[in-house]
Amino acid sequence: MKKVKLGPKTLVNPMPAFIIGADVDGKPNFMVASWSGIACSEPPMISVAIQPKRHTFAGIRQNRAFSVNVPPVSLMKQADYCGIYSGKDDPDQAGKLGFEVFYGETKGAPMVAQCNINLECTVVMTLELGSHNLVIGAIKEVHVSEDALDQEGKPDRKRSTRSCSPSRTGRTGGWAGWSARRSRRARNLGASSAPGNPRGGYIQGAR
């Protein structure tokens, strides 16, 4: 098979969408990160690549802690919102998205109850790589929704791991920012709404 050189690129698919949580100045804040994955099995660790300018990254630095939440397809629009609108300009980000925020034993790591899997993590190290910093976190606890467990109390693969990928994958979610496309009527009126509003669109000037 003939190959074509494209040069150095971050061309790896699919890229699952994880909702990363961290308290910023005492308030829960969330963002989406696609460049994330398991870094070590013993002790359990996970890595997340984040641009240092992100508001959530400020919270990770403040608390040395964060959460990784695996959103189901039903939260696809909310996840995309977290990926394009900063909580820095939207203090009630979690409330407007309808997130049920809860905490475990790790201070500063807010989690989303509607996500089937939640990891609470503490920062082990941060590597400055260039456009992104790679945050390595020790997984301190894993929370799984009861309805995502099988009869033996173990995570059911079909129910617990079927997540949305709105950031860059194909069929399930599409591309980053797909859900922020406003209708012609909304653009003409200059109106927008939170993801839960059936008319679509987002909060004006939220970023």
N, C-alpha and C positions, 0 to 999 in steps of 0.2 A: 504494500500500500504506500503510495506516494505521500510524503509529509511536506508541510509548508512551515517555514520558520516564521514565528510572530514576534520574537524578541522576548525579553523578560517581562512576564505578566503574572498577575495573581489569578490565573485561569484554572480554578478548581470548582467543580460542581458535583452534586448539589451542595448548597451552603444553608444549613438549618438556621432559623431565626431564634435566638435566645433573648429573653428579656432580662437585662442585667439591672439589679436594684442596689441602691445605696442611699443612705440618709445624707442629705446635704444641708448643713446648718440645722439639723434636727428634723427635717422634712423628708419623707420618702420620695425618691426620684428614680425614674426608670428610663432606660434606653435599650435599643436593639443592637446586638452584636452577632454577626454571622461568622466571624473569624474566631471560633472558639472550639475547644475539644479537650478530651481527657489527656492529661499530661503524664500521669503516673498512677499505677494501681495500688502500690503499697509504699508509703501511705497514699490514700486517694487524693489526687490533685487534678485541677482543671486549669486550662489557660484561656485567657480572653485578650484579644488584641483591641486596644481602644486608643483613639486619638486623644492626646493629652488635653486638648481644648474642650473636650466634652464635659458637660456639667456633672454627669455622674462620676466621672473620673476624679473630680474635686472631692466628692463624697468618699470615694474609695481611699483617697489619700488621707482624708480627715479621720476616718474610722479604722483604716487598715482591714476593712471587711466589705463584703458584697454578697449578693445572691445571684444565682443563675436559675431562671424559671423557663420551663419548656411549655410554650403556649400551644393549646389545641387549635384546630382549624377555626373553631368558633370565635377565637380571639385574633384572627388574622388582621382585621382592620385596626384594632387597638394596638397590636404589635407594630404595624407599619407606622402608626401615628408616633409611637415612641422613637421610631427610627428617623423621623424627619422634623419633629417639633421638640424643641428643647424645654425641659422643665425649668430652666433658668428664667424664662419669660412667662411661664405658666405655673405658678406656685401650687395650683390645685390640679395638677396634671393627673394624679391618681384618681381623684374624685370625679373629674370630668370623664374619665375613661371607664368609670364604674368598677375599678379594681377593689377587691376586698383585700386590704393589706394586713398581713400578720407577721409576727416576729417569732424567731426561735430563741436559742440561747446566745446567739451571736449578735452583739450590739451593733447597730448601724447597718444591718443587712435586711431590709424589708423584702417580703415575698408576696406573690400574688396568688391568692387562694384558688382562683379559677384555673390556674395552670396545674396539670396533672402531676408534674414533677418539679420540686423546688430543692435547690442545693444552697445551704448557707455555708459561706466560705470566709476564711481569713487570709490576708495577703502574706505570702511567703517571700516573694520578691517581685520586683518590677524591672523589666529590661527595656531600656530606651533603644529602639531599633531604627527610628527614622520618622516616617509619618505617623506611626503607631507605637505605643508602648505595650509590651506583652506582660500582662499581669498573671502571675502564677498564684493560684489560691489553693489552700488546703481545705478539702471538703470536710466540714465538721459535723454535718447532719444532712440527711436526705428525707424529704417529706413527700409522700405519695398519696394521692386521693384514694379513698377507700374503693370507689367504684372503678378504679384502674388496677385493682388487684385481682388475682385469680382465686380459686377456691382454697389454695394452699397459703394465701397471704403473700404471694410473690407478685411483682409487677407483671401485668399482662402486656405482652409486647404490642399487641394490636391497639389496646386502649390507652396504654401509658406513653407510648413513644410516637404515636401518630401526631406530628406537630405541623404547624404551618411554616412556610418558608417565603414570606413576602419580600424579603430583601433582594434576592437575585436569582432564585430558581424559576423553573418554567411553569408547570401546570398549576400547582396548588396556589401560589400567590402572585407570581409575576415579577415585576421589577420594583426597586425601591421607590416609594412615593406614589405607587399606583392608586392608592385609595384617596389621595389628596386631590385628585382631579375633580374639579367642581363642574356642576352642570352649567349650561349657558345661562339659565335663570339666576343661579346663585352669583355668577360673575357679574351679570348685569345689575343685580340688586346690591352687590357688594356684601352679601350675607354669607355666613358660613355657620357650621355647627359641629358639635362633638361627634365622634364616631357612632355613638348610640342613636343619633338622630336619623330617622329613616330618610330624610331628604339628602343626606350625605354631606360631604365637605368637612371643614374643620374650623376651629376657632381662629378668627381673623387676627393676624399679627402675633400668633403664638410663638413664633421663633425670633 
